[in-house]
């Protein structure tokens, strides 16, 4: 499984979780920083990525439009949320 970390998560998560989720990327890595949700959504679907976001808008989008073909928004566990917070500069 490849993950696409949304801009509200640390870009350090990709390298830190690379052993578990190889080829995962952050939106900054693919020039999608500050991109609108539909663009991020399409990129994830086109590239077989699961979107990871703390953004409730992204989660709500899945209720309205359904999941992209290969990507599903995922809830961030408290552990990952704490890890992200600890890694922020």
Secondary structure as the mmCIF struct_conf table of DSSP 4:
data_model
#
loop_
_struct_conf.conf_type_id
_struct_conf.id
_struct_conf.beg_label_comp_id
_struct_conf.beg_label_asym_id
_struct_conf.beg_label_seq_id
_struct_conf.end_label_comp_id
_struct_conf.end_label_asym_id
_struct_conf.end_label_seq_id
STRN STRN1 UNK A 2 UNK A 5
TURN_TY1_P TURN_TY1_P1 UNK A 7 UNK A 8
BEND BEND1 UNK A 9 UNK A 9
TURN_TY1_P TURN_TY1_P2 UNK A 11 UNK A 11
HELX_RH_AL_P HELX_RH_AL_P1 UNK A 12 UNK A 16
TURN_TY1_P TURN_TY1_P3 UNK A 17 UNK A 20
BEND BEND2 UNK A 21 UNK A 21
TURN_TY1_P TURN_TY1_P4 UNK A 22 UNK A 23
STRN STRN2 UNK A 25 UNK A 26
HELX_RH_3T_P HELX_RH_3T_P1 UNK A 27 UNK A 30
TURN_TY1_P TURN_TY1_P5 UNK A 31 UNK A 31
TURN_TY1_P TURN_TY1_P6 UNK A 33 UNK A 34
HELX_RH_AL_P HELX_RH_AL_P2 UNK A 37 UNK A 47
TURN_TY1_P TURN_TY1_P7 UNK A 48 UNK A 48
STRN STRN3 UNK A 49 UNK A 52
BEND BEND3 UNK A 54 UNK A 54
HELX_RH_AL_P HELX_RH_AL_P3 UNK A 56 UNK A 65
BEND BEND4 UNK A 69 UNK A 70
STRN STRN4 UNK A 74 UNK A 74
HELX_LH_PP_P HELX_LH_PP_P1 UNK A 75 UNK A 77
HELX_RH_AL_P HELX_RH_AL_P4 UNK A 78 UNK A 87
#
